[in-house]
Amino acid sequence: MRFAIETLGTRGDVQPYLALAMGLMARGHEVQLAAPVQFTDMAAEYGVPFAGLPGEFLALLVP
């Protein structure tokens, strides 16, 4: 099965979805995580396919 996971927020919002993606991948599913571009390296570190969203989204959340 193929999954697309989208999230906006800070590391605390994104990291649980990375764990979910890794669990799904371990069970043989195809996964892509879409999150703020700042988390590209983190996703790569865990081997999770990633689509970066513009960083302006994060700026809206953090004054």
The first five atom37 places (N, CA, C, CB, O) and aatype in JSON, in Angstrom:
{
  "aatype": [12, 1, 13, 0, 9, 6, 16, 10, 7, 16, 1, 7, 3, 19, 5, 14, 18, 10, 0, 10, 0, 12, 7, 10, 12, 0, 1, 7, 8, 6, 19, 5, 10, 0, 0, 14, 19, 5, 13, 16, 3, 12, 0, 0, 6, 18, 7, 19, 14, 13, 0, 7, 10, 14, 7, 6, 13, 10, 0, 10, 10, 19, 14],
  "atom_mask": [
    [1, 1, 1, 1, 1],
    [1, 1, 1, 1, 1],
    [1, 1, 1, 1, 1],
    [1, 1, 1, 1, 1],
    [1, 1, 1, 1, 1],
    [1, 1, 1, 1, 1],
    [1, 1, 1, 1, 1],
    [1, 1, 1, 1, 1],
    [1, 1, 1, 0, 1],
    [1, 1, 1, 1, 1],
    [1, 1, 1, 1, 1],
    [1, 1, 1, 0, 1],
    [1, 1, 1, 1, 1],
    [1, 1, 1, 1, 1],
    [1, 1, 1, 1, 1],
    [1, 1, 1, 1, 1],
    [1, 1, 1, 1, 1],
    [1, 1, 1, 1, 1],
    [1, 1, 1, 1, 1],
    [1, 1, 1, 1, 1],
    [1, 1, 1, 1, 1],
    [1, 1, 1, 1, 1],
    [1, 1, 1, 0, 1],
    [1, 1, 1, 1, 1],
    [1, 1, 1, 1, 1],
    [1, 1, 1, 1, 1],
    [1, 1, 1, 1, 1],
    [1, 1, 1, 0, 1],
    [1, 1, 1, 1, 1],
    [1, 1, 1, 1, 1],
    [1, 1, 1, 1, 1],
    [1, 1, 1, 1, 1],
    [1, 1, 1, 1, 1],
    [1, 1, 1, 1, 1],
    [1, 1, 1, 1, 1],
    [1, 1, 1, 1, 1],
    [1, 1, 1, 1, 1],
    [1, 1, 1, 1, 1],
    [1, 1, 1, 1, 1],
    [1, 1, 1, 1, 1],
    [1, 1, 1, 1, 1],
    [1, 1, 1, 1, 1],
    [1, 1, 1, 1, 1],
    [1, 1, 1, 1, 1],
    [1, 1, 1, 1, 1],
    [1, 1, 1, 1, 1],
    [1, 1, 1, 0, 1],
    [1, 1, 1, 1, 1],
    [1, 1, 1, 1, 1],
    [1, 1, 1, 1, 1],
    [1, 1, 1, 1, 1],
    [1, 1, 1, 0, 1],
    [1, 1, 1, 1, 1],
    [1, 1, 1, 1, 1],
    [1, 1, 1, 0, 1],
    [1, 1, 1, 1, 1],
    [1, 1, 1, 1, 1],
    [1, 1, 1, 1, 1],
    [1, 1, 1, 1, 1],
    [1, 1, 1, 1, 1],
    [1, 1, 1, 1, 1],
    [1, 1, 1, 1, 1],
    [1, 1, 1, 1, 1]
  ],
  "atom_positions": [
    [[0.84, -1.16, 0.0], [0.0, 0.0, 0.0], [0.89, 1.24, 0.0], [-0.96, -0.01, 1.21], [2.01, 1.21, 0.52]],
    [[0.39, 2.32, -0.58], [1.15, 3.57, -0.63], [0.52, 4.59, 0.31], [1.21, 4.12, -2.08], [-0.7, 4.76, 0.33]],
    [[1.37, 5.27, 1.07], [0.93, 6.28, 2.03], [1.61, 7.6, 1.74], [1.2, 5.83, 3.47], [2.8, 7.64, 1.42]],
    [[0.86, 8.68, 1.85], [1.41, 10.03, 1.82], [1.06, 10.66, 3.17], [0.84, 10.89, 0.59], [-0.12, 10.72, 3.53]],
    [[2.05, 11.12, 3.9], [1.84, 11.73, 5.2], [2.24, 13.2, 5.08], [2.67, 11.0, 6.32], [3.36, 13.52, 4.7]],
    [[1.31, 14.08, 5.42], [1.58, 15.51, 5.37], [1.46, 16.09, 6.77], [0.62, 16.23, 4.39], [0.52, 15.78, 7.5]],
    [[2.42, 16.94, 7.13], [2.36, 17.6, 8.42], [3.06, 18.95, 8.35], [2.99, 16.71, 9.52], [3.99, 19.14, 7.57]],
    [[2.6, 19.85, 9.17], [3.25, 21.15, 9.34], [3.57, 21.3, 10.81], [2.34, 22.32, 8.83], [2.86, 20.77, 11.67]],
    [[4.6, 22.01, 11.1], [4.91, 22.28, 12.49], [6.4, 22.23, 12.77], [0.0, 0.0, 0.0], [7.23, 22.31, 11.86]],
    [[6.69, 22.09, 14.04], [8.07, 22.05, 14.5], [8.53, 20.6, 14.59], [8.23, 22.77, 15.87], [7.79, 19.68, 14.22]],
    [[9.73, 20.39, 15.08], [10.28, 19.04, 15.18], [9.36, 18.11, 15.98], [11.66, 19.08, 15.85], [9.2, 16.94, 15.62]],
    [[8.75, 18.62, 17.03], [7.85, 17.81, 17.84], [6.61, 17.37, 17.1], [0.0, 0.0, 0.0], [5.98, 16.38, 17.48]],
    [[6.25, 18.09, 16.05], [5.11, 17.7, 15.22], [5.52, 16.73, 14.13], [4.47, 18.93, 14.6], [4.74, 15.85, 13.75]],
    [[6.73, 16.87, 13.62], [7.19, 16.08, 12.49], [7.76, 14.73, 12.92], [8.24, 16.85, 11.71], [7.53, 13.72, 12.25]],
    [[8.5, 14.7, 14.0], [9.2, 13.48, 14.41], [8.28, 12.27, 14.6], [9.95, 13.75, 15.69], [8.66, 11.18, 14.18]],
    [[7.1, 12.41, 15.2], [6.23, 11.23, 15.32], [5.8, 10.66, 13.96], [4.99, 11.59, 16.13], [5.62, 9.45, 13.82]],
    [[5.65, 11.53, 12.98], [5.29, 11.06, 11.65], [6.46, 10.35, 10.98], [4.82, 12.22, 10.79], [6.25, 9.43, 10.18]],
    [[7.68, 10.75, 11.3], [8.84, 10.01, 10.81], [8.83, 8.59, 11.37], [10.15, 10.72, 11.19], [9.1, 7.63, 10.65]],
    [[8.51, 8.47, 12.66], [8.44, 7.14, 13.27], [7.33, 6.31, 12.63], [8.19, 7.26, 14.79], [7.52, 5.12, 12.37]],
    [[6.19, 6.93, 12.37], [5.1, 6.22, 11.69], [5.54, 5.76, 10.3], [3.85, 7.13, 11.58], [5.29, 4.62, 9.92]],
    [[6.19, 6.65, 9.56], [6.66, 6.31, 8.22], [7.64, 5.14, 8.26], [7.32, 7.53, 7.57], [7.57, 4.23, 7.44]],
    [[8.55, 5.17, 9.22], [9.53, 4.08, 9.34], [8.83, 2.76, 9.66], [10.57, 4.41, 10.42], [9.2, 1.71, 9.13]],
    [[7.83, 2.8, 10.52], [7.09, 1.58, 10.85], [6.35, 1.02, 9.65], [0.0, 0.0, 0.0], [6.34, -0.19, 9.43]],
    [[5.73, 1.9, 8.89], [5.03, 1.46, 7.68], [6.01, 0.87, 6.66], [4.25, 2.63, 7.06], [5.74, -0.16, 6.05]],
    [[7.15, 1.54, 6.49], [8.16, 1.05, 5.55], [8.68, -0.32, 5.98], [9.32, 2.05, 5.42], [8.94, -1.18, 5.14]],
    [[8.85, -0.52, 7.28], [9.35, -1.8, 7.79], [8.37, -2.93, 7.49], [9.59, -1.72, 9.3], [8.76, -4.1, 7.44]],
    [[7.12, -2.58, 7.28], [6.1, -3.58, 6.97], [5.86, -3.7, 5.47], [4.8, -3.24, 7.66], [4.92, -4.35, 5.03]],
    [[6.73, -3.06, 4.68], [6.68, -3.22, 3.23], [5.86, -2.21, 2.47], [0.0, 0.0, 0.0], [5.64, -2.38, 1.27]],
    [[5.39, -1.16, 3.14], [4.58, -0.15, 2.47], [5.48, 0.93, 1.87], [3.56, 0.48, 3.44], [6.61, 1.14, 2.32]],
    [[4.96, 1.61, 0.86], [5.64, 2.77, 0.27], [5.13, 4.01, 0.98], [5.42, 2.86, -1.28], [3.92, 4.18, 1.14]],
    [[6.03, 4.88, 1.4], [5.66, 6.07, 2.17], [6.4, 7.28, 1.65], [5.95, 5.86, 3.68], [7.56, 7.19, 1.25]],
    [[5.71, 8.42, 1.65], [6.38, 9.69, 1.41], [5.87, 10.67, 2.45], [6.13, 10.21, -0.05], [4.66, 10.8, 2.66]],
    [[6.79, 11.36, 3.09], [6.46, 12.37, 4.09], [6.62, 13.75, 3.48], [7.36, 12.21, 5.36], [7.66, 14.06, 2.89]],
    [[5.6, 14.57, 3.61], [5.68, 15.97, 3.19], [5.63, 16.83, 4.46], [4.5, 16.35, 2.2], [4.68, 16.75, 5.24]],
    [[6.65, 17.64, 4.64], [6.77, 18.48, 5.83], [7.65, 19.69, 5.47], [7.38, 17.67, 7.04], [8.22, 19.73, 4.38]],
    [[7.76, 20.67, 6.38], [8.6, 21.82, 6.07], [10.01, 21.41, 5.64], [8.68, 22.73, 7.29], [10.6, 20.47, 6.17]],
    [[10.52, 22.14, 4.69], [11.81, 21.82, 4.06], [12.95, 21.72, 5.08], [12.15, 22.88, 3.02], [13.96, 21.07, 4.8]],
    [[12.81, 22.34, 6.24], [13.85, 22.3, 7.26], [14.12, 20.87, 7.76], [13.46, 23.18, 8.44], [15.16, 20.62, 8.37]],
    [[13.2, 19.94, 7.5], [13.33, 18.59, 8.01], [13.82, 17.6, 6.95], [12.02, 18.12, 8.56], [13.74, 16.39, 7.14]],
    [[14.33, 18.11, 5.84], [14.84, 17.27, 4.77], [15.94, 16.35, 5.27], [15.36, 18.12, 3.62], [15.91, 15.14, 5.01]],
    [[16.91, 16.9, 5.98], [18.04, 16.1, 6.47], [17.6, 15.05, 7.48], [19.09, 17.01, 7.09], [18.12, 13.93, 7.48]],
    [[16.66, 15.4, 8.33], [16.18, 14.45, 9.32], [15.51, 13.25, 8.64], [15.19, 15.13, 10.29], [15.75, 12.1, 9.02]],
    [[14.7, 13.51, 7.64], [14.04, 12.42, 6.92], [15.08, 11.56, 6.2], [13.02, 12.98, 5.9], [14.98, 10.33, 6.21]],
    [[16.07, 12.19, 5.59], [17.12, 11.45, 4.9], [17.91, 10.58, 5.87], [18.06, 12.41, 4.17], [18.31, 9.46, 5.52]],
    [[18.14, 11.08, 7.06], [18.87, 10.34, 8.09], [18.18, 9.02, 8.42], [19.01, 11.19, 9.35], [18.84, 8.03, 8.73]],
    [[16.86, 9.01, 8.34], [16.09, 7.8, 8.65], [15.65, 7.04, 7.39], [14.87, 8.17, 9.46], [14.98, 6.02, 7.48]],
    [[16.05, 7.54, 6.23], [15.73, 6.85, 4.99], [14.28, 6.97, 4.56], [0.0, 0.0, 0.0], [13.76, 6.11, 3.84]],
    [[13.61, 8.03, 4.98], [12.21, 8.24, 4.64], [12.12, 9.17, 3.43], [11.42, 8.84, 5.86], [12.63, 10.29, 3.48]],
    [[11.48, 8.74, 2.33], [11.29, 9.62, 1.18], [10.56, 10.89, 1.62], [10.51, 8.9, 0.06], [9.6, 10.84, 2.39]],
    [[11.01, 12.03, 1.1], [10.58, 13.31, 1.64], [10.24, 14.3, 0.54], [11.66, 13.9, 2.54], [10.91, 14.35, -0.49]],
    [[9.18, 15.07, 0.76], [8.83, 16.19, -0.11], [8.8, 17.43, 0.78], [7.43, 15.96, -0.83], [7.99, 17.53, 1.7]],
    [[9.68, 18.36, 0.5], [9.77, 19.56, 1.32], [8.72, 20.59, 0.99], [0.0, 0.0, 0.0], [8.51, 20.93, -0.18]],
    [[8.05, 21.08, 2.01], [7.09, 22.17, 1.87], [7.82, 23.48, 2.13], [5.87, 22.0, 2.85], [8.78, 23.51, 2.89]],
    [[7.38, 24.57, 1.51], [8.07, 25.84, 1.7], [8.22, 26.2, 3.17], [7.32, 26.95, 0.97], [7.31, 25.98, 3.97]],
    [[9.37, 26.74, 3.52], [9.68, 27.09, 4.9], [8.79, 28.17, 5.49], [0.0, 0.0, 0.0], [8.76, 28.33, 6.71]],
    [[8.07, 28.91, 4.66], [7.21, 29.97, 5.18], [6.13, 29.41, 6.1], [6.58, 30.74, 4.03], [5.65, 30.13, 6.98]],
    [[5.74, 28.16, 5.91], [4.73, 27.56, 6.78], [5.23, 27.54, 8.22], [4.38, 26.13, 6.32], [4.48, 27.87, 9.14]],
    [[6.47, 27.16, 8.42], [7.03, 27.11, 9.77], [7.11, 28.5, 10.39], [8.42, 26.46, 9.75], [6.91, 28.66, 11.59]],
    [[7.4, 29.51, 9.58], [7.49, 30.88, 10.08], [6.13, 31.37, 10.6], [8.0, 31.82, 8.97], [6.08, 32.23, 11.48]],
    [[5.04, 30.84, 10.07], [3.73, 31.21, 10.55], [3.47, 30.68, 11.95], [2.67, 30.7, 9.61], [2.71, 31.28, 12.72]],
    [[4.1, 29.56, 12.29], [3.86, 28.93, 13.58], [4.77, 29.45, 14.69], [4.03, 27.46, 13.46], [4.39, 29.44, 15.86]],
    [[5.96, 29.9, 14.32], [6.94, 30.34, 15.3], [7.16, 31.85, 15.13], [8.29, 29.56, 15.15], [7.76, 32.29, 14.14]],
    [[6.66, 32.64, 16.09], [6.79, 34.11, 15.95], [8.23, 34.58, 16.05], [5.95, 34.82, 17.01], [8.5, 35.77, 15.95]]
  ]
}
